[in-house]
């Protein structure tokens, strides 16, 4: 496996970082994560640059990056853009909504939705989680009943990222009463369909610019042609989406960790106590060493996943391992960053503590750390 970047990948990486710093870090755009609102300006800028269409084929208006280059791009986006909420919202749009349509959609579905998702005209969301079914996703209560040429959906979804602003949802619902893997189907549901409504946006401790709320379906009518793949394929579609999420969303976290490390190194080199830089103290330098080590390991994990996907090989286990490792190391690095900056790191104006508030959820979304360990154990023949 050769993970050295070619000239085009280096050029793309540098371009994304430059774009993110110039267009997404301007305080006038409200992109600093200091409010509870969705950044439409940031979204528009991402669309114009091509971020929203990184994975979309060129015939639908995207950049059609290969999986490894896409991984590099996601990392660069997380490194260059300090608004972790916007990064998370964009990644959910790309990897949890666009990818399922790209991988499982009919020609008609791709022609209808991919151009608008790539251009930013449509904002996408992924609706699986329910209030009573988090880790046990397939115990969901939402149902979809076939009535003539429509499916009628009843139920609700909770904690759905982008839901307050989304135009299109990938909605999972039971199409039979059995508790089997084949009883769940996926649907492309538009905001304009009758019978769909949203709750009040949640206030969260972090990722403020990734809005989240509940969705309610009351006799929501969905045309039969909006069934994604075929009835009963919900488990396959969900697992595929999760595999992409656990890889590429966390590639952006890797980028954020690299930026975080650089800021910490710069601070400890310049901060002096007892007439010398605090970087000379082993307790300080050890934290920096741990952060660097974890970044290198995370990068190898993610680039391997990109390589596997480029070879059209499964990376479900590798994605699970990477998700678990990066989420926990990201949280620890964020804690260490505050500790290294001392009181300054605790002040909101410095922006250091924002990293911790944004990173905590990474051990929850796309499957909790406990569930990831269960999955890995089962792959080892346990349980």
Buried (B, 14 or more C-beta within 10 A) or exposed (E): EEBEBEEEBEEBBEBBBEBBBEBBBBEEBBBBBBEEBBBEBBBBBBBEBBBBBBBBBEEBBBBBBEBBBBBBBBBBBBBBBBBBBBBBBBBBBBBBBBBBBBBBBBEEBBEBBBBBBBBBEBBBBBBBBBEEBBEEBBEBEBBBBEEEEBBBBBBBBBBBBBBBBBBBBBBBBBBBEEEEBBBBBBBBBBBEBEBBEBBEBBEBEBBBBBBBBBBBBEEBBBBEEBBBBEBBBBBBBBEBBBBBBBBBBBBBBBBBBBBBBEBBBEBBEEBEEEEEBBBEEEEBBEBBEBBBEBBEBBBEBBBBBBBBBBEEEEBBBBBBBBBBBBBBBBBBBBBBBBBBBBEBBEEEEBBBBBBBBBBBBBBBBBBBBEBBEBBBEEEEEEE
